[in-house]
Amino acid sequence: MSAYTYALLPFLSVGLADYATHMWGNAQAPTKENDPTVFTSRQGIETLLRRLVLDKTSFPNIDYVVGTVTGLIANSEDPTRIGSVAVKGAQGNFTVDGTFFTDCTGSAQALKWLPAAGFGGADKEAKKGKIASLPLEELKISFDPKTRYATMEFPLPPDLLKRTPVPDDGRMTIYSCLSHPTKNSESLYVLKRDGNIVQLCIGRWGGGETPSTLDEFMQHAPEVYAENGHPDWLYPFLDALHEVEDQMKLHKAILPARGFGITWRLTCRPTG
């Protein structure tokens, strides 16, 4: 991590890359590969990235455009390439030209835009070749493990951690218990984040409900399988968080099906 990055981190937590990992309750052996890493919330990492990327002094050739990409446009001189993207902005529609594009939408919108730009359709001649090509609609493989998680955020007063038996050894991950693949389908995490925040998280697959309150989290924690039980300090620590429960923020998520696109077998695949 560069000195420049450190200068931008007064609001982030930097600690050793030790994630206090427990495989179904069994602590993993410590490692010497504990270089500093960033432990932060999504808001923190987005703020950091924006400050890095949008620094015109260091990166004068990077422009930031506000808008929503709505489609791809083939290059007028070379229809095998993508030449620009269509953007909808506050002042109207416009295009952004380029030679290389990356889809960072998260839900792979580009796979929906390709047919409208003339790519991904069935090509009978291509199918006669030695390497079988497929149309776009036959490329995606998906699997839905019905993953969901609940995260609770609490402000952590400076003295609260000291009044509990939590091992305060500088690690930003206080405890993480990963699930046993044949015993249950849940994992449990206790994390420290920027802004003196502690996060409690339970993630699961296979459907089912996740906790919405601190009491529900405490009732749910014993159901997360731990071969030798959870640490003795866990429940006193959770109970102490009742002091700040009125300031708790709850975040719940149900993740969509995992998708995998075999894009290298795409018929009429664009370059760039």
Long-range contacts (C-beta under 8 A, 24 or more apart in sequence): 1-36, 1-38, 4-58, 5-48, 5-52, 8-48, 8-51, 8-52, 9-38, 9-48, 11-44, 11-47, 11-194, 11-195, 12-38, 12-39, 12-40, 12-44, 12-45, 12-48, 12-194, 13-38, 13-39, 13-40, 13-172, 13-192, 13-193, 13-194, 14-38, 14-39, 15-39, 15-170, 15-171, 15-172, 16-170, 16-171, 18-171, 18-173, 19-173, 19-176, 20-171, 20-173, 20-174, 20-175, 20-176, 21-173, 21-176, 21-178, 22-175, 22-176, 22-177, 22-178, 22-226, 23-178, 23-180, 24-177, 24-178, 24-179, 24-180, 24-183, 24-225, 24-226, 24-227, 25-177, 25-225, 25-226, 25-227, 25-228, 25-229, 25-230, 26-227, 26-228, 39-172, 39-173, 39-191, 39-192, 39-193, 39-194, 40-193, 40-194, 41-193, 41-194, 41-195, 41-197, 44-193, 44-194, 44-195, 65-89, 65-96, 66-90, 67-94, 69-105, 69-109, 71-113, 71-116, 71-117, 72-101, 72-110, 72-113, 72-114, 72-116, 72-117, 72-119, 72-270, 73-117, 74-117, 74-118, 74-119, 74-270, 75-272, 79-118, 80-270, 80-271, 81-270, 81-271, 81-272, 82-117, 82-270, 82-271, 82-272, 98-272, 99-272, 100-272, 101-272, 107-256, 108-259, 108-261, 111-136, 111-139, 111-140, 111-261, 114-266, 114-270, 117-270, 118-268, 119-266, 119-268, 119-269, 119-270, 120-266, 120-267, 120-268, 120-269, 121-267, 121-268, 122-267, 123-267, 123-268, 126-267, 126-268, 127-267, 131-265, 132-265, 133-265, 133-266, 133-267, 134-262, 134-265, 134-266, 134-267, 135-267, 136-266, 136-267, 139-261, 139-262, 139-263, 139-265, 139-266, 140-259, 140-260, 140-261, 140-262, 141-259, 141-260, 141-261, 141-262, 142-257, 142-258, 142-259, 142-260, 143-257, 143-258, 144-256, 144-257, 144-258, 145-205, 145-206, 145-258, 146-205, 146-206, 146-207, 147-203, 147-204, 147-205, 147-254, 147-255, 148-203, 148-204, 148-205, 148-207, 148-208, 148-210, 148-252, 148-253, 148-254, 148-255, 149-201, 149-202, 149-203, 149-204, 149-210, 149-252, 149-253, 149-255, 150-201, 150-202, 150-210, 150-211, 150-212, 150-217, 150-250, 150-251, 150-252, 151-199, 151-200, 151-201, 151-250, 151-251, 151-252, 152-199, 152-200, 152-201, 152-211, 152-214, 152-217, 152-248, 152-249, 152-250, 152-251, 153-193, 153-197, 153-198, 153-199, 153-248, 153-249, 153-250, 153-251, 154-197, 154-198, 154-199, 154-200, 154-241, 154-244, 154-245, 154-247, 154-248, 155-195, 155-196, 155-197, 155-244, 155-247, 156-192, 156-196, 156-197, 156-198, 156-244, 157-196, 157-243, 157-244, 158-196, 160-240, 160-241, 160-243, 160-244, 163-240, 164-233, 164-236, 164-237, 164-240, 165-232, 165-233, 165-236, 165-237, 166-233, 166-237, 167-233, 174-198, 175-230, 175-231, 175-234, 177-224, 177-226, 177-230, 179-224, 179-225, 180-225, 180-227, 183-225, 184-223, 184-224, 184-225, 186-220, 186-223, 186-224, 186-225, 187-224, 188-221, 188-224, 188-230, 190-234, 190-237, 198-241, 200-238, 200-241, 210-252, 212-250, 212-252, 213-245, 214-238, 214-241, 214-242, 214-245, 214-248
